[in-house]
Amino acid sequence: MRKSAPKELLIEAYNLLDPYECGDVYDDIADDLGVPRKVHSPDE
Protein backbone atom coordinates (compact mmCIF):
# COMPACT_ATOMS: atom_id res chain seq x y z
CA MET A 1 0.00 0.00 0.00
CA ARG A 2 1.26 3.45 -0.95
CA LYS A 3 1.48 6.34 1.48
CA SER A 4 0.01 9.62 0.33
CA ALA A 5 2.24 12.65 -0.08
CA PRO A 6 2.61 14.98 2.89
CA LYS A 7 0.19 17.90 2.81
CA GLU A 8 3.07 20.41 2.74
CA LEU A 9 4.39 18.84 -0.47
CA LEU A 10 0.94 18.93 -2.07
CA ILE A 11 0.59 22.62 -1.19
CA GLU A 12 4.00 23.36 -2.72
CA ALA A 13 2.94 21.57 -5.91
CA TYR A 14 -0.34 23.51 -5.93
CA ASN A 15 1.61 26.78 -5.72
CA LEU A 16 3.52 25.82 -8.87
CA LEU A 17 0.35 25.34 -10.93
CA ASP A 18 -0.74 27.99 -13.40
CA PRO A 19 -4.29 29.08 -12.52
CA TYR A 20 -5.02 30.04 -16.13
CA GLU A 21 -4.17 26.56 -17.41
CA CYS A 22 -6.11 24.77 -14.65
CA GLY A 23 -9.29 26.85 -14.77
CA ASP A 24 -11.95 25.98 -12.18
CA VAL A 25 -10.01 22.92 -11.04
CA TYR A 26 -7.43 25.27 -9.50
CA ASP A 27 -9.95 26.53 -6.93
CA ASP A 28 -11.23 23.00 -6.32
CA ILE A 29 -7.70 21.88 -5.45
CA ALA A 30 -7.34 24.80 -3.01
CA ASP A 31 -10.60 23.77 -1.35
CA ASP A 32 -9.48 20.13 -1.10
CA LEU A 33 -6.15 21.15 0.45
CA GLY A 34 -7.82 23.59 2.83
CA VAL A 35 -5.75 26.54 1.64
CA PRO A 36 -7.10 29.98 0.72
CA ARG A 37 -7.95 30.47 -2.93
CA LYS A 38 -5.57 32.73 -4.81
CA VAL A 39 -7.11 35.82 -6.32
CA HIS A 40 -6.09 36.08 -9.95
CA SER A 41 -6.54 39.25 -11.89
CA PRO A 42 -6.95 39.15 -15.66
CA ASP A 43 -4.17 41.74 -16.02
CA GLU A 44 -1.43 39.44 -14.71
BALOBA-1460 file (C-alpha; in Angstrom, 3 decimals):
// residues 44
<rec num="1" residu="m" x="0.000" y="0.000" z="0.000"/>
<rec num="2" residu="r" x="1.262" y="3.455" z="-0.948"/>
<rec num="3" residu="k" x="1.475" y="6.341" z="1.483"/>
<rec num="4" residu="s" x="0.011" y="9.621" z="0.331"/>
<rec num="5" residu="a" x="2.245" y="12.652" z="-0.078"/>
<rec num="6" residu="p" x="2.610" y="14.981" z="2.895"/>
<rec num="7" residu="k" x="0.185" y="17.900" z="2.805"/>
<rec num="8" residu="e" x="3.070" y="20.410" z="2.735"/>
<rec num="9" residu="l" x="4.390" y="18.839" z="-0.465"/>
<rec num="10" residu="l" x="0.945" y="18.929" z="-2.068"/>
<rec num="11" residu="i" x="0.589" y="22.619" z="-1.189"/>
<rec num="12" residu="e" x="4.003" y="23.358" z="-2.721"/>
<rec num="13" residu="a" x="2.939" y="21.567" z="-5.909"/>
<rec num="14" residu="y" x="-0.343" y="23.514" z="-5.933"/>
<rec num="15" residu="n" x="1.609" y="26.783" z="-5.717"/>
<rec num="16" residu="l" x="3.522" y="25.818" z="-8.872"/>
<rec num="17" residu="l" x="0.349" y="25.343" z="-10.932"/>
<rec num="18" residu="d" x="-0.739" y="27.988" z="-13.404"/>
<rec num="19" residu="p" x="-4.288" y="29.081" z="-12.521"/>
<rec num="20" residu="y" x="-5.019" y="30.039" z="-16.133"/>
<rec num="21" residu="e" x="-4.173" y="26.562" z="-17.412"/>
<rec num="22" residu="c" x="-6.111" y="24.774" z="-14.651"/>
<rec num="23" residu="g" x="-9.288" y="26.846" z="-14.768"/>
<rec num="24" residu="d" x="-11.946" y="25.983" z="-12.175"/>
<rec num="25" residu="v" x="-10.011" y="22.917" z="-11.039"/>
<rec num="26" residu="y" x="-7.426" y="25.270" z="-9.504"/>
<rec num="27" residu="d" x="-9.951" y="26.525" z="-6.930"/>
<rec num="28" residu="d" x="-11.232" y="22.996" z="-6.316"/>
<rec num="29" residu="i" x="-7.696" y="21.880" z="-5.449"/>
<rec num="30" residu="a" x="-7.341" y="24.796" z="-3.010"/>
<rec num="31" residu="d" x="-10.599" y="23.773" z="-1.348"/>
<rec num="32" residu="d" x="-9.483" y="20.127" z="-1.099"/>
<rec num="33" residu="l" x="-6.151" y="21.153" z="0.448"/>
<rec num="34" residu="g" x="-7.821" y="23.589" z="2.830"/>
<rec num="35" residu="v" x="-5.752" y="26.542" z="1.640"/>
<rec num="36" residu="p" x="-7.096" y="29.983" z="0.724"/>
<rec num="37" residu="r" x="-7.946" y="30.467" z="-2.930"/>
<rec num="38" residu="k" x="-5.573" y="32.730" z="-4.809"/>
<rec num="39" residu="v" x="-7.110" y="35.822" z="-6.317"/>
<rec num="40" residu="h" x="-6.090" y="36.076" z="-9.952"/>
<rec num="41" residu="s" x="-6.538" y="39.254" z="-11.885"/>
<rec num="42" residu="p" x="-6.948" y="39.146" z="-15.658"/>
<rec num="43" residu="d" x="-4.170" y="41.741" z="-16.022"/>
<rec num="44" residu="e" x="-1.427" y="39.437" z="-14.708"/>
